[in-house]
Amino acid sequence: MKPSSNGRTAKEELDFQRARLQAARAYLAEVKILEEQGRLIPIEMVQHQAIAIFTACRQKLRSIPSNVSRSLVGKDHRTIHDALTREIHKTLRELADFHKKVINPDWKSDEEDESAPALIDPPQIRQSRGQSKPGSPGTRSRKCSS
């Protein structure tokens, strides 16, 4: 048998391609098992959850000045520092378990009341590059819940 352009004979090439096919099938079977076990999730879900976490952090951090500014007018440096520190720690405690809330595709924790407003709205999938649905991460919204 003549060697092919890659240096293999036709039989070696066939064996090589069969081994590649077998490896690909084994990989796909492994992926399927991981999906069934819940150990592998779609990248879109991870992206949406990351967006939700960062959006919540952004909203909470941006609310700190309005939450404390009025009560700090005319106060001394130490009082202002302590008030800001307390507010930051309060905000961090509120965000501490947020990752648990967005792991659930329903976007609500088990403890949340159905009538209670969600911390943030779930992000929408963008339609095309540069265009997004209203309320999605690509658009600015004044809606902020604390």
NUDO-117064 format. One record per residue (C-alpha): residue in one letter; chain; x, y, z. Coordinates in steps of 0.25 Angstrom, whole numbers. Example, Ala and Ser with C-alpha at 12.3 -4.5 7.8 and 13.67 -1.06 7.14 Angstrom:
2
A_A_49_-18_31
S_A_55_-4_29
This chain:
146
M_A_0_0_0
K_A_5_14_-3
P_A_6_24_8
S_A_-4_36_7
S_A_0_51_8
N_A_1_50_23
G_A_11_38_23
R_A_0_27_26
T_A_-4_16_18
A_A_-19_15_14
K_A_-21_4_25
E_A_-13_13_35
E_A_-22_25_31
L_A_-35_17_33
D_A_-30_11_46
F_A_-27_26_51
Q_A_-40_31_46
R_A_-47_20_53
A_A_-40_23_66
R_A_-44_38_65
L_A_-58_34_63
Q_A_-58_25_75
A_A_-52_36_83
A_A_-62_46_79
R_A_-73_36_82
A_A_-67_34_96
Y_A_-66_49_98
L_A_-81_51_94
A_A_-85_40_103
E_A_-77_46_115
V_A_-84_60_112
K_A_-97_54_112
I_A_-95_47_125
L_A_-90_60_131
E_A_-102_67_126
E_A_-111_57_132
Q_A_-104_58_145
G_A_-106_73_145
R_A_-91_75_145
L_A_-91_82_132
I_A_-99_93_129
P_A_-101_102_116
I_A_-92_114_115
E_A_-104_123_112
M_A_-109_120_126
V_A_-95_123_132
Q_A_-94_136_124
H_A_-108_140_129
Q_A_-105_137_143
A_A_-92_145_143
I_A_-100_156_137
A_A_-110_155_148
I_A_-100_155_159
F_A_-92_167_154
T_A_-105_175_151
A_A_-110_173_165
C_A_-96_177_171
R_A_-96_189_162
Q_A_-110_193_166
K_A_-107_191_181
L_A_-94_198_181
R_A_-100_210_173
S_A_-111_211_184
I_A_-101_213_195
P_A_-100_228_194
S_A_-114_231_193
N_A_-117_222_205
V_A_-107_229_214
S_A_-104_243_209
R_A_-116_251_215
S_A_-113_246_229
L_A_-98_250_228
V_A_-99_264_225
G_A_-91_272_234
K_A_-85_260_241
D_A_-70_258_245
H_A_-61_249_237
R_A_-61_238_247
T_A_-77_237_247
I_A_-77_238_231
H_A_-67_227_230
D_A_-74_218_240
A_A_-88_220_233
L_A_-82_217_220
T_A_-75_204_225
R_A_-88_199_232
E_A_-95_202_219
I_A_-85_195_210
H_A_-85_183_220
K_A_-100_182_220
T_A_-100_182_204
L_A_-89_171_204
R_A_-98_163_214
E_A_-110_165_204
L_A_-102_160_192
A_A_-95_149_200
D_A_-105_138_196
F_A_-109_144_183
H_A_-102_133_175
K_A_-111_123_181
K_A_-123_131_175
V_A_-118_131_161
I_A_-114_116_160
N_A_-129_113_160
P_A_-133_115_145
D_A_-147_120_151
W_A_-139_132_157
K_A_-145_131_171
S_A_-140_125_183
D_A_-148_115_191
E_A_-150_125_202
E_A_-155_136_193
D_A_-170_139_194
E_A_-177_138_180
S_A_-183_152_182
A_A_-169_158_186
P_A_-162_165_175
A_A_-150_159_170
L_A_-136_165_173
I_A_-134_167_158
D_A_-141_163_146
P_A_-135_152_138
P_A_-127_156_126
Q_A_-132_154_113
I_A_-124_147_101
R_A_-120_158_91
Q_A_-126_157_78
S_A_-114_161_70
R_A_-101_168_72
G_A_-104_183_77
Q_A_-119_180_78
S_A_-126_176_91
K_A_-139_174_97
P_A_-144_185_106
G_A_-139_182_120
S_A_-128_173_116
P_A_-113_176_120
G_A_-111_184_107
T_A_-121_195_111
R_A_-121_204_123
S_A_-132_204_132
R_A_-135_213_144
K_A_-143_202_151
C_A_-135_199_164
S_A_-140_191_175
S_A_-134_191_189
